[in-house]
Amino acid sequence: MEAKKAAIRLNMIELRKAAIDRNLETRAEIAEAIGVSTSQLWRAALPADHPSYNAPGQSFIAGVLKAFGEPFERFFFLD
């Protein structure tokens, strides 16, 4: 049996908390702050087994870290 590969996942709850702290109220505002499209944010927030799910890439991760100035571990986890 083949082992499941580890993947970096977005902790959307923590992202929403950080966004609220910075008065970002909509997904469009959050996406703009991190430098991605709203569809990229939507796809990263989906369950991993959803056909439209897309794991956050380097620029997505870097955008979150730059926009919110918090550690990687707050917003992302290994699944």
TORVEX-255513 format. One record per residue: x, y, z of N, C-alpha, C, CB in turn; residue in three letters; residue number from 1. Coordinates in pm, whole numbers, plus 32768, in hexadecimal, padded with zeros to 4 digits. Atoms other than C-alpha are relative to their C-alpha. Glycine has a CB too. Layout:
N
+------+------+------+------+------+------+------+------+------+------+------+------+------+-----+
!  n.x !  n.y !  n.z ! ca.x ! ca.y ! ca.z !  c.x !  c.y !  c.z ! cb.x ! cb.y ! cb.z ! type ! seq !
+------+------+------+------+------+------+------+------+------+------+------+------+------+-----+
!    X !    Y !    Z !    X !    Y !    Z !    X !    Y !    Z !    X !    Y !    Z !  ala ! NUM !
...
+------+------+------+------+------+------+------+------+------+------+------+------+------+-----+
This chain:
79
+------+------+------+------+------+------+------+------+------+------+------+------+------+-----+
!  n.x !  n.y !  n.z ! ca.x ! ca.y ! ca.z !  c.x !  c.y !  c.z ! cb.x ! cb.y ! cb.z ! type ! seq !
+------+------+------+------+------+------+------+------+------+------+------+------+------+-----+
! 8054 ! 7F8A ! 8000 ! 8000 ! 8000 ! 8000 ! 8059 ! 807D ! 8000 ! 7FA0 ! 7FFF ! 807A !  met !   1 !
! 7FB1 ! 7F86 ! 800B ! 8087 ! 8155 ! 7F9F ! 7FD7 ! 8063 ! 806D ! 7FEE ! 803F ! 7F74 !  glu !   2 !
! 8019 ! 7F9F ! 7F96 ! 80A9 ! 8254 ! 80B8 ! 7FD0 ! 8084 ! 7FC3 ! 807F ! 8017 ! 8056 !  ala !   3 !
! 8032 ! 7F7E ! 802B ! 7FF0 ! 839D ! 8099 ! 8071 ! 8067 ! 800E ! 7F83 ! 802A ! 8054 !  lys !   4 !
! 7F99 ! 7F98 ! 7FFC ! 80DA ! 84BF ! 8046 ! 7FD4 ! 8071 ! 805C ! 801D ! 8035 ! 7F72 !  lys !   5 !
! 801C ! 7F8D ! 7FAB ! 80F2 ! 85DA ! 8140 ! 7FE7 ! 807A ! 7FA9 ! 8076 ! 801A ! 8063 !  ala !   6 !
! 8020 ! 7F86 ! 8049 ! 8061 ! 8724 ! 80CE ! 7FEF ! 8073 ! 8062 ! 7F80 ! 7FED ! 7FAB !  ala !   7 !
! 8015 ! 7F88 ! 7FAF ! 805F ! 8886 ! 8154 ! 7F70 ! 802E ! 7FEB ! 8065 ! 8072 ! 7FDA !  ile !   8 !
! 808C ! 7FD5 ! 8005 ! 7EFE ! 88F4 ! 81A9 ! 7FF1 ! 8088 ! 8043 ! 7FA4 ! 7F98 ! 8045 !  arg !   9 !
! 8021 ! 7F7C ! 7FC8 ! 7E6A ! 8A4A ! 81FA ! 7FA6 ! 7FF1 ! 8079 ! 7FBD ! 8058 ! 7F96 !  leu !  10 !
! 8056 ! 7FF9 ! 7F8B ! 7DDB ! 8A86 ! 8355 ! 7FA8 ! 807B ! 7FEE ! 8055 ! 8008 ! 8087 !  asn !  11 !
! 8058 ! 7F91 ! 8023 ! 7CB7 ! 8B5C ! 82E3 ! 7FCA ! 8048 ! 807B ! 7F8D ! 7FCE ! 7FAB !  met !  12 !
! 8031 ! 7FC0 ! 7F86 ! 7C3C ! 8B9D ! 8445 ! 8063 ! 806A ! 8030 ! 7FE8 ! 7F97 ! 8070 !  ile !  13 !
! 7F9B ! 7FA0 ! 7FD4 ! 7D83 ! 8C44 ! 84A4 ! 8011 ! 8072 ! 7F9C ! 8087 ! 7FB9 ! 8015 !  glu !  14 !
! 7FF8 ! 7F96 ! 8064 ! 7D8F ! 8D01 ! 835B ! 7F8E ! 8063 ! 8012 ! 7FFE ! 7FC4 ! 7F71 !  leu !  15 !
! 8072 ! 7FA7 ! 7FEB ! 7C33 ! 8D8B ! 839B ! 8012 ! 8057 ! 807C ! 7F7F ! 7FAF ! 800D !  arg !  16 !
! 7FE7 ! 7FB2 ! 7F85 ! 7C93 ! 8DF4 ! 84FF ! 8062 ! 8072 ! 7FE4 ! 8037 ! 7FA4 ! 8070 !  lys !  17 !
! 7F9C ! 7F9A ! 8020 ! 7DC6 ! 8EAC ! 847D ! 7FC5 ! 806B ! 7FA5 ! 807B ! 7FC0 ! 7FBE !  ala !  18 !
! 8040 ! 7FA1 ! 805B ! 7CF7 ! 8F4D ! 836A ! 7FA4 ! 805E ! 804C ! 7FB1 ! 7FB5 ! 7F92 !  ala !  19 !
! 805A ! 7FAD ! 7FAE ! 7BF4 ! 8FC9 ! 8464 ! 8051 ! 8065 ! 804F ! 7FAB ! 7FA8 ! 805F !  ile !  20 !
! 7FAA ! 7FA5 ! 7FB3 ! 7D0C ! 905D ! 8539 ! 8034 ! 8073 ! 7FAB ! 8076 ! 7FB3 ! 803B !  asp !  21 !
! 7FD0 ! 7F99 ! 805C ! 7D76 ! 9123 ! 8405 ! 7F8F ! 8040 ! 7FAF ! 8068 ! 7FC5 ! 7FA1 !  arg !  22 !
! 8077 ! 7FC6 ! 803F ! 7C14 ! 9188 ! 83A3 ! 7FED ! 7FD6 ! 7F6F ! 8006 ! 8096 ! 8007 !  asn !  23 !
! 801A ! 8039 ! 8085 ! 7C0E ! 90AB ! 826D ! 7F83 ! 7FAA ! 800F ! 807B ! 7FAC ! 7FCA !  leu !  24 !
! 8081 ! 8040 ! 7FE7 ! 7AA3 ! 9043 ! 825A ! 7FD4 ! 7F9B ! 7F98 ! 7F98 ! 8069 ! 800B !  glu !  25 !
! 802D ! 805B ! 806A ! 7A7C ! 8F8D ! 8110 ! 8074 ! 7FAB ! 7FCC ! 7FC1 ! 8050 ! 7F8C !  thr !  26 !
! 7F98 ! 8054 ! 803E ! 7B35 ! 8E78 ! 805C ! 804C ! 804F ! 7F97 ! 7FC3 ! 7F81 ! 7FC2 !  arg !  27 !
! 7FBD ! 7FAD ! 8065 ! 7B80 ! 8F74 ! 7F49 ! 806A ! 8058 ! 8041 ! 7F9A ! 8057 ! 7FB4 !  ala !  28 !
! 7F9F ! 7FAC ! 7FB9 ! 7C2C ! 9059 ! 8044 ! 8076 ! 7FAD ! 8033 ! 7FBC ! 8048 ! 8076 !  glu !  29 !
! 7F95 ! 8059 ! 7FD1 ! 7CF1 ! 8F36 ! 80D7 ! 8059 ! 7FD9 ! 7F8B ! 7FC5 ! 7F82 ! 8045 !  ile !  30 !
! 7FB4 ! 8029 ! 8076 ! 7D59 ! 8EBD ! 7F7E ! 8058 ! 8072 ! 7FCD ! 7FA1 ! 7FD2 ! 7F90 !  ala !  31 !
! 7FB2 ! 7F8C ! 802D ! 7DC9 ! 901B ! 7F1A ! 8076 ! 8018 ! 805E ! 7FA7 ! 807E ! 7FF9 !  glu !  32 !
! 7F95 ! 7FE9 ! 7F9E ! 7E93 ! 903F ! 805C ! 8073 ! 7F9D ! 7FF0 ! 7FC8 ! 7FF8 ! 808D !  ala !  33 !
! 7F96 ! 8065 ! 800D ! 7F4F ! 8EFB ! 801A ! 8033 ! 7FF2 ! 7F71 ! 7FCE ! 7F7A ! 8032 !  ile !  34 !
! 7FCF ! 7FFD ! 8089 ! 7F75 ! 8F38 ! 7EA5 ! 7FD8 ! 7F89 ! 7FAB ! 8091 ! 800A ! 8001 !  gly !  35 !
! 8033 ! 8070 ! 8050 ! 7EA4 ! 8E1A ! 7E1B ! 7F73 ! 8020 ! 7FD2 ! 8003 ! 7F7A ! 8051 !  val !  36 !
! 808A ! 7FEE ! 802C ! 7D59 ! 8DFC ! 7D67 ! 7FA0 ! 7FC7 ! 8068 ! 7FE9 ! 7FBE ! 7F75 !  ser !  37 !
! 8064 ! 8038 ! 7FA4 ! 7C19 ! 8DB7 ! 7E25 ! 7FEB ! 7F6C ! 7FE5 ! 7F7A ! 804B ! 7FF2 !  thr !  38 !
! 8011 ! 808F ! 801D ! 7C01 ! 8C69 ! 7D70 ! 8073 ! 7FAE ! 803B ! 7FF8 ! 7FE9 ! 7F69 !  ser !  39 !
! 7F91 ! 8048 ! 7FC0 ! 7D5D ! 8C06 ! 7DEC ! 7FE7 ! 7FF0 ! 8095 ! 8086 ! 804B ! 7FE8 !  gln !  40 !
! 801F ! 8007 ! 7F71 ! 7CF4 ! 8C57 ! 7F50 ! 7F91 ! 7F9B ! 8018 ! 7FD7 ! 808B ! 8036 !  leu !  41 !
! 8071 ! 805D ! 7FF3 ! 7BAD ! 8B98 ! 7F22 ! 8030 ! 7F70 ! 7FF2 ! 7F94 ! 801F ! 7F97 !  trp !  42 !
! 7FCF ! 8089 ! 8018 ! 7C61 ! 8A65 ! 7E97 ! 8057 ! 7FCE ! 8074 ! 8050 ! 7FFB ! 7F7E !  arg !  43 !
! 7FA9 ! 8028 ! 7F91 ! 7D61 ! 8A61 ! 7FB3 ! 7FAF ! 7FE3 ! 807F ! 8068 ! 806C ! 801C !  ala !  44 !
! 8053 ! 8012 ! 7F89 ! 7C47 ! 8A6F ! 80B5 ! 7FA5 ! 7F84 ! 7FF7 ! 7FAB ! 807B ! 8015 !  ala !  45 !
! 8056 ! 8076 ! 8011 ! 7B8C ! 8941 ! 8027 ! 8039 ! 7F85 ! 8047 ! 7FEE ! 7FE1 ! 7F6B !  leu !  46 !
! 7FCC ! 807F ! 7FCC ! 7BA5 ! 87E4 ! 80C0 ! 805D ! 7FC0 ! 7F99 ! 7F8A ! 7F9F ! 8024 !  pro !  47 !
! 7F9B ! 803A ! 805A ! 7CCE ! 8726 ! 802F ! 7FC6 ! 7F9C ! 7F9D ! 806C ! 7FBD ! 8052 !  ala !  48 !
! 803B ! 8063 ! 805B ! 7BEA ! 8620 ! 7F93 ! 7F9F ! 803E ! 7F9A ! 7FB9 ! 7F96 ! 804F !  asp !  49 !
! 8057 ! 7FBC ! 8061 ! 7B1E ! 8724 ! 7ED3 ! 8047 ! 8006 ! 7F79 ! 7FDA ! 8091 ! 8032 !  his !  50 !
! 7FBF ! 8000 ! 8084 ! 7B61 ! 8710 ! 7D5A ! 803F ! 8086 ! 7FD9 ! 7F9C ! 7FD9 ! 7F97 !  pro !  51 !
! 7FC9 ! 7F7C ! 8022 ! 7BA7 ! 8888 ! 7D49 ! 806C ! 802E ! 8061 ! 7F91 ! 8065 ! 7FFC !  ser !  52 !
! 7F9A ! 7FDA ! 7F9D ! 7C97 ! 888B ! 7E72 ! 8087 ! 8014 ! 7FBD ! 800B ! 7F95 ! 806F !  tyr !  53 !
! 7F79 ! 7FE7 ! 802F ! 7DED ! 891D ! 7E2E ! 8053 ! 8028 ! 8079 ! 8004 ! 8070 ! 7F92 !  asn !  54 !
! 7FAA ! 7FE2 ! 7F8E ! 7F01 ! 8918 ! 7F35 ! 8042 ! 8088 ! 7FEE ! 806B ! 7F92 ! 8013 !  ala !  55 !
! 7FBE ! 7F7E ! 800C ! 7F9A ! 8A6B ! 7F84 ! 8090 ! 7FF1 ! 7FCE ! 7FFF ! 804A ! 8086 !  pro !  56 !
! 7F79 ! 8004 ! 8037 ! 80D5 ! 8AA8 ! 7EB9 ! 805B ! 8065 ! 8044 ! 7FFD ! 801B ! 7F6A !  gly !  57 !
! 7F9D ! 7FA9 ! 7FC3 ! 820D ! 8B6F ! 7F09 ! 7FD4 ! 8091 ! 8007 ! 8082 ! 7FF7 ! 7FB4 !  gln !  58 !
! 8027 ! 7F72 ! 8000 ! 8185 ! 8CC4 ! 7EA3 ! 7F88 ! 8017 ! 805B ! 7FE0 ! 802E ! 7F71 !  ser !  59 !
! 8073 ! 7FF6 ! 7FA5 ! 803F ! 8C85 ! 7F61 ! 8033 ! 8006 ! 8090 ! 7F9E ! 7F87 ! 7FEC !  phe !  60 !
! 7FCB ! 8007 ! 7F77 ! 80FE ! 8C26 ! 809D ! 804E ! 807F ! 8021 ! 805B ! 7F84 ! 8011 !  ile !  61 !
! 7FB1 ! 7F86 ! 7FEA ! 81F2 ! 8D49 ! 8079 ! 7FA5 ! 807A ! 8010 ! 8062 ! 8016 ! 7F8D !  ala !  62 !
! 805E ! 7F90 ! 7FF7 ! 80CF ! 8E39 ! 8044 ! 7FBA ! 8006 ! 8087 ! 7F99 ! 7FF7 ! 7F93 !  gly !  63 !
! 8040 ! 8005 ! 7F7C ! 8021 ! 8DC7 ! 8182 ! 8061 ! 802E ! 806B ! 7FCD ! 7F71 ! 801F !  val !  64 !
! 7F9D ! 7FDD ! 7F9A ! 815E ! 8DE3 ! 824F ! 8024 ! 8094 ! 7FFB ! 807E ! 7FAC ! 7FEF !  leu !  65 !
! 7FE0 ! 7F72 ! 800E ! 81AF ! 8F3C ! 81C5 ! 7F8C ! 8059 ! 802C ! 8026 ! 8020 ! 7F6F !  lys !  66 !
! 8075 ! 7FAD ! 7FE1 ! 804E ! 8FC5 ! 81E8 ! 7FDF ! 8003 ! 8095 ! 7F88 ! 7FCD ! 7FB4 !  ala !  67 !
! 802B ! 8009 ! 7F74 ! 8017 ! 8F4F ! 834C ! 8072 ! 8000 ! 8065 ! 7FAE ! 7F85 ! 8013 !  phe !  68 !
! 7F8D ! 7FF7 ! 7FA7 ! 8177 ! 8F44 ! 83DD ! 7FFF ! 7F9F ! 8074 ! 800A ! 8088 ! 8034 !  gly !  69 !
! 800A ! 8067 ! 7F97 ! 8131 ! 8E0A ! 84A4 ! 804D ! 7F84 ! 7FD2 ! 7F69 ! 7FDC ! 801E !  glu !  70 !
! 7FB5 ! 8078 ! 8027 ! 81E8 ! 8CBB ! 84AC ! 7FB2 ! 7FA1 ! 7FA5 ! 802C ! 7FB6 ! 807C !  pro !  71 !
! 8037 ! 8063 ! 805B ! 81AD ! 8BB1 ! 83A6 ! 7F9D ! 7FA4 ! 8047 ! 8070 ! 7FAD ! 7FC1 !  phe !  72 !
! 804F ! 8063 ! 7FB6 ! 8120 ! 8AC3 ! 84AD ! 7F75 ! 8032 ! 8027 ! 804B ! 7FD7 ! 807C !  glu !  73 !
! 8086 ! 7FCD ! 7FE0 ! 7FFD ! 8BAB ! 84F8 ! 7F9F ! 7FE5 ! 7F8E ! 8005 ! 8097 ! 801F !  arg !  74 !
! 8059 ! 8005 ! 8074 ! 7F71 ! 8B9A ! 8398 ! 8003 ! 7F7E ! 7FB1 ! 8021 ! 806F ! 7FA6 !  phe !  75 !
! 7FF1 ! 8078 ! 8051 ! 7FE8 ! 8A4D ! 830E ! 8022 ! 7F88 ! 8057 ! 806D ! 8014 ! 7F96 !  phe !  76 !
! 7FE1 ! 807C ! 7FB9 ! 8005 ! 88E3 ! 837A ! 8017 ! 7F91 ! 7F9B ! 7F8E ! 7FDA ! 8063 !  phe !  77 !
! 7FEB ! 8075 ! 8055 ! 8074 ! 8796 ! 82EC ! 7F8C ! 7FA0 ! 8010 ! 8085 ! 7FBA ! 8020 !  leu !  78 !
! 806E ! 8060 ! 7FFF ! 7F63 ! 86A3 ! 828F ! 802F ! 7F7F ! 7FC2 ! 7F84 ! 8037 ! 7FB4 !  asp !  79 !
+------+------+------+------+------+------+------+------+------+------+------+------+------+-----+
